[in-house]
Amino acid sequence: MRNSRFGYFLFLLVILMTGFAAPGLAQSSEPVPQMADSLRADGKIWVVVAVLATIFAGLLAWLIRTDRRIARLEKERRNS
C-alpha cells in the first residue's frame, strides 16, 4: 500500500514539474499563433484548459482504479 502511494506521488510530481518546465523550453523567437491570441481575448482558453484537465483527471482516475484492481487480484492469487 505504501509503495503504491509513493508511486502516485512520484507520478504527480513528475507531471507537475514537467508542466512548469515546459514554458521555459519554448522558443521565444517564434510568434504566438493567432488562434491562441483569439482564444485568450475571448476568454475561451479556460474552456480548453478545463477540458484538458477533465481528460487528465479521468485518465488518472482510470489508472488508479486499474492499479487497485490489479493489486486486489494479486492479493487474491497469493492467498489461494
C-alpha positions as CSV (number, residue, x, y, z in Angstrom):
1,M,0.0,0.0,0.0
2,R,2.8,2.4,0.9
3,N,4.7,1.8,-2.4
4,S,1.5,2.4,-4.4
5,R,1.0,5.8,-2.7
6,F,4.7,6.7,-3.3
7,G,4.3,5.8,-7.0
8,Y,1.2,8.1,-7.3
9,F,3.0,10.9,-5.5
10,L,6.1,10.5,-7.8
11,F,3.9,10.4,-10.9
12,L,2.1,13.6,-9.8
13,L,5.4,15.3,-9.0
14,V,6.8,14.5,-12.4
15,I,3.7,15.7,-14.2
16,L,3.7,19.0,-12.2
17,M,7.4,19.6,-12.8
18,T,7.0,18.9,-16.5
19,G,4.2,21.4,-16.7
20,F,6.2,24.1,-15.0
21,A,9.4,23.4,-17.0
22,A,7.6,23.3,-20.4
23,P,7.1,27.1,-20.9
24,G,10.8,27.6,-20.3
25,L,11.7,25.2,-23.1
26,A,9.6,27.1,-25.7
27,Q,11.4,29.2,-28.2
28,S,10.6,32.9,-27.8
29,S,11.7,34.0,-31.3
30,E,8.6,32.4,-32.9
31,P,5.4,34.4,-32.9
32,V,2.4,33.2,-30.8
33,P,-0.3,31.6,-33.1
34,Q,-3.3,33.8,-33.7
35,M,-5.6,31.1,-32.6
36,A,-4.2,31.3,-29.1
37,D,-4.5,35.1,-29.0
38,S,-8.1,34.9,-30.1
39,L,-8.9,32.3,-27.5
40,R,-7.3,34.4,-24.8
41,A,-9.1,37.5,-25.9
42,D,-12.5,35.8,-25.9
43,G,-11.9,34.1,-22.6
44,K,-12.3,30.7,-24.2
45,I,-8.9,29.5,-23.3
46,W,-10.3,28.5,-19.9
47,V,-12.7,26.1,-21.7
48,V,-9.7,24.4,-23.4
49,V,-7.9,24.2,-20.0
50,A,-11.0,22.8,-18.3
51,V,-11.5,20.1,-21.0
52,L,-7.8,19.1,-20.8
53,A,-7.9,19.0,-17.0
54,T,-11.0,16.8,-17.2
55,I,-9.4,14.4,-19.6
56,F,-6.2,14.1,-17.5
57,A,-8.3,13.7,-14.3
58,G,-10.3,10.9,-16.0
59,L,-7.1,9.2,-17.1
60,L,-5.6,9.4,-13.6
61,A,-8.8,8.0,-12.0
62,W,-8.8,5.2,-14.5
63,L,-5.1,4.4,-13.8
64,I,-5.7,4.4,-10.0
65,R,-8.8,2.2,-10.4
66,T,-6.9,-0.3,-12.6
67,D,-4.0,-0.4,-10.2
68,R,-6.3,-1.2,-7.3
69,R,-8.0,-4.0,-9.3
70,I,-4.6,-5.5,-10.2
71,A,-3.4,-5.3,-6.6
72,R,-6.6,-7.0,-5.4
73,L,-6.2,-9.8,-8.0
74,E,-2.6,-10.3,-7.0
75,K,-3.6,-10.4,-3.3
76,E,-6.3,-13.0,-4.1
77,R,-3.8,-15.1,-6.1
78,R,-1.3,-15.0,-3.2
79,N,-3.9,-16.2,-0.8
80,S,-5.1,-19.0,-3.0
